[in-house]
Amino acid sequence: MSSSSVHVDAPARRRTFPFWAQVLLGLGLGLLLGFLARTFSLDWLAATLKTVGGTFVSLLQVIVVPLVLTAIIVSIANLRQVANAAKLAVQTLIWFAVTALIAVTIGITLGLLTNPGANATIGTAGAEAPGRTGSWLDFLASVVPANILGLESDSSGLSFNVLQLVVLGIVLGAAALAVGEPAEPFLGVVRSGLAIFQKITWWIIKLAPIGTAGLIGRAVADYGWDLIAPLAVFTIDVYVGCLIVLFVVYPLLARAHGLKPSRFFAGAWPAISFAFVSRSSVGTLPLTQRVVTRNLGVSENYASFAVPLGATTKMDGCAAIYPALAAITVAQLFGVQLGVTDYLLIAFVSVVGSAATAGITGAVVMLTLTLSTLGLPLEGVGLLLAIDPILDMIRTATNVAGQALIPTIVAKRNGLLDLDVYDSANIDSIDDAGDTRTVREPVLAGS
């Protein structure tokens, strides 16, 4: 592949404590503090951990709205620089669906082999349906934006609808492309805004070691083994299913396309590990896009479209493995027999309804959408919510790994992958976020 090099002088940097090691240290510290808070009933420590973790999540949520909106607009506008943009978009969506189908099949298989609901030691007497649920009509209604920021209001105050932000971004980006030259000043402002919001996000991401300690510590202090034990088989199934997708399915797909799995994980690991602790695919978006382009060698023009799209719709953990296992668990808890048609419906919902996860934040919506499609009691959701934060970590890590892998595969299939970058031993990490360096951008076909 031919490539052009753009050299930008970068100041010499001294080696710092690696970011992944900082996050790992925060994880260990959080586990220790959470254990102490739970064991010795240290309410002040539990409250501190909750505040620290909650503040970190709030910071990520604040930046999501402008980040997603500007990223989608810019990504759509950048498609005019990519040859065969429509073909790339279709291939990306097809691979999203293929991997989702594989993931949901693994989830169903694990559920049938282990019977997580039959092996649970939890009663259904106090089960309550969640206050907010998902249905196909809710999903279709949520696509239409109610206002320019996709804001919604409920009893808890204002919230935002990520799916509506995606729709708004696509419409504005497509309109800018249609307008042409007169839209350049608008796109210039949006690109500047995106650069600013990404920089703010980097600042927030660098707080991850502290946020990790708070989030993990709070989970241990609040839940502990006492709440996990009644659903231990279900919990183990979710982790095993996600790990199979992460370390078996994804490497096989990479190898099938002539890509070294070890290089993929080395390049994508900063985003995967951050997703595990932040539990936010959208919050991980800037880091995912960074590793996809700088570490894995995907063309920036294509990645700027595929990665934001994946961050809001590509959910192998939350929208495939988890709802499949959860539906089987709820059915077994309430004594409902599932047939072949029901399992096919689970697969259908997982492949087609993944975008519902973006419509209303959280895997709960995808779960309620699956249960309502199968006619299962929504009260079963309440039984699973107590341990959801523990499960959400591995689900989100799986989501982000898929969001990095699919653009890499599609780029490889279409000559948009710089193999020199992919095979390089140089790994760009968050430690040098914002610094300038030599960038190798593949020459796009037809450009």
HELIX and SHEET records of a PDB file:
HELIX    1   1 PHE A   19  THR A   39  1                                  21    
HELIX    2   2 ASP A   43  ASN A   78  1                                  36    
HELIX    3   3 LEU A   79  GLN A   81  5                                   3    
HELIX    4   4 ALA A   85  THR A  114  1                                  30    
HELIX    5   5 TRP A  136  VAL A  143  1                                   8    
HELIX    6   6 VAL A  162  VAL A  179  1                                  18    
HELIX    7   7 GLU A  181  ALA A  183  5                                   3    
HELIX    8   8 GLU A  184  ILE A  205  1                                  22    
HELIX    9   9 ALA A  208  ASP A  222  1                                  15    
HELIX   10  10 GLY A  224  ILE A  228  1                                   5    
HELIX   11  11 ALA A  229  LEU A  231  5                                   3    
HELIX   12  12 ALA A  232  ILE A  244  1                                  13    
HELIX   13  13 VAL A  245  VAL A  249  3                                   5    
HELIX   14  14 TYR A  250  ALA A  256  1                                   7    
HELIX   15  15 PRO A  261  SER A  278  1                                  18    
HELIX   16  16 LEU A  285  ARG A  290  1                                   6    
HELIX   17  17 VAL A  291  ASN A  295  3                                   5    
HELIX   18  18 GLU A  300  THR A  313  1                                  14    
HELIX   19  19 GLY A  317  ILE A  321  3                                   5    
HELIX   20  20 TYR A  322  LEU A  333  1                                  12    
HELIX   21  21 VAL A  340  VAL A  352  1                                  13    
HELIX   22  22 ALA A  356  GLY A  359  1                                   4    
HELIX   23  23 ALA A  363  LEU A  374  1                                  12    
HELIX   24  24 GLY A  380  LEU A  384  1                                   5    
HELIX   25  25 LEU A  385  ILE A  387  5                                   3    
HELIX   26  26 ASP A  388  ARG A  413  1                                  26    
HELIX   27  27 LEU A  419  TYR A  422  1                                   4    
HELIX   28  28 ILE A  430  ASP A  432  5                                   3    
SHEET    1   A 2 SER A   3  VAL A   6  0                                        
SHEET    2   A 2 VAL A 439  PRO A 442 -1                                        
SHEET    1   B 2 LEU A 151  ASP A 154  0                                        
SHEET    2   B 2 GLY A 157  PHE A 160 -1                                        
END                                                                             
